[in-house]
Amino acid sequence: MNNRIFTELDSDKKLLSIYFTAGYPHLNDTVKIIQDLENSGVDMIEIGLPFSDPLADGPTIQESSTTALKNGMTTEILFNQLQDIRKTVSIPLIIMGYFNPMLQFGVEDFCKKCNEIGIDGLIIPDLPLDVYQEQYETIFKKYGLINVFLITPQTSEERIKKIDAASNGFIYMVSSASVTGSKSGFGKEQESYFKRIASLNLKHPQIVGFGIKDKKTFAQATETAKGAIIGSAFIKHLTAHGTDNIESFIKSIR
Amino acid sequence: MKYHVDEKGYYGEFGGAFIPEMLYPNVEELRQKYIEIMYEESFQKEFHQLLKDYVGRPSPLYYAKRLSEKHGAKIYLKREDLNHTGAHKVNNTIGQILMAKRLGKNRIIAETGAGQHGVATATVCALMGIKCVVYMGEIDIARQAPNVARMKMLGAEVRPALSGSKTLKDATNEAIRDWINNPVDTHYIIGSAIGPHPYPDMVTRFQSIISEEIKWQLKEKEGKENPDYVIACIGGGSNAAGTYYHFLDDMEVGIIAVEAAGKGIDSGESAATSALGKVGIIHGCKTMLMQTNDGQITEPYSISAGLDYPGVGPMHSHLYKSGRAEFYSATDEEAMRSGLELSKLEGIIPAIESAHALAIFEHKKFNPDDVLVISLSGRGDKDLQTYIDYFKLA
């Protein structure tokens, strides 16, 4: 499988990945945000497909989703916005969203559309590993999509190994027992968790998410991990500054 | 056993555990242990002792003579309204607090819509001396002030759910987020037969005390264990699940569910999930739910806060899809009228939720010798203001 995510993972650098909610702050900001992120040197982008009931997200991402839906964002519209994205953008693009909207679109249709557009992977927090393997893995693979699984500080070593075996790109390492956007900096607990995971010598690299918000936390997270994902902090930046100043936010991280 | 949960947590195509990885350890621990713990001798002894001495069970199976004469059928009411805290909800919270203790948890969270489940949870937490946090939509807090006061008196902290539509589904989201943030010491007491496996089955088993009692009570009164019909209202569906449980495989027993049609199924203000819903994922399970074509969960409406939920439990989706149960829906108006009728004919003021079950007579004719058991899931005290406003009684 030839996938842009592999190219990034194979490089020597630490990866900076940015999450944003599609349709926020305005319905048609999607393409500009993606282009500006790439031009600012971001290595990978997670495009959030907004959902009415995002269980794993904190208030920042939830509110951005509510606004995006009010702005009229739908799965169909997002796909239309992304139709020509590969003419201008070459870094890996991942769609992150909850399972119900994908189920309603039709999982195979959804994957097919992703493939046509040039989406590289999916992160679906509420699609459990066993259901994925039994019902959807063949479809994802048929359309060249990498499915990214999460691990948390509470995930047992046995299950981490199972998830590692089932993965085919990177592992999304949730930094702490929390929803998105809720921790202020990393302490000893995270440090020892990061070290513990590093010592497992997993087959797949880990990218840390949840709680990364600035230069310091990005550096802490990528000390052992391959990269880190910033979500809520970037959404807050968009809320405060709109889409004109994306580069200054990215430059403040690295 | 085709109507019961299978070993993977499904009822037919419905159920499962569609949860983020953050919840996996907690839900998995529960899945592995719940049956074993629940059927331990010491658990059963403590559970039944509390149901008897604290809740006041068995709840009577009452032959409603005047209501029977009016509607031309032999109508029995299962009096869950006479339970401590005024509804069936406490059967489940007693069970789950004992479960939480055995799992070594020392903090309880719950979601509540109208506040009945919140009160039932706060009650058992007070009983056991365990810290309790109840999430409730900001809008519901404003319209259910007496239950908020009850929870506070019982020592619970009531936290407003400020996200989304600020009602039950958002309170449930907030409770789930709390559990993600507090994975080690906290047990989440879900109040209905919903959520990721094993919740629907666990809640159903705790509520199945209702149908267990109906069987022997009806035997005493009618000389047979099985009625012709069991009838219950359905929001998420915990009282219905408990009322049906021991009759699921007795095919001679008709199962009837009454949903809340709100202002009418096609009015845009309804909670009739079987009529308006499609298969999807809500709060960790695959079930019938009300949603847009794009898969966004929509906000339901019913005059009854307890039926104001955009989904039904996976067991009920299966009962509907397989044709095992007949589904009806009653409008606000039909339910209110039926509630008033029961008050005048039998001297029992029902919860508006339960009044939906009584509204079955607006939709279905029975034979004079049909034996019906209707779950009177709660009492109407909490709904007095709604009744007063609706009928302009003051």
Interface residues (C-beta under 8 A of the other chain):
Chain A: F51 S52 D53 P54 L55 A56 G58 P59 Q62 E63 T66 L69 T74 T75 E76 Y98 F99 N100 P101 M102 L103 Q104 F105 P125 D126 L127 P128 V131 F149 L150 I151 T152 Q154 T155 S156 R159 V174 A177 S178 V179 S182
Chain B: G16 A17 F18 I19 P20 E21 M22 Y24 P25 L162 S163 G164 K169 D170 N173 I176 R177 I180 N181 N182 P183 V184 K278 V279 G280 I281 I282 H283 G284 Q291 N293 D294 G295 Q296 I297 T298
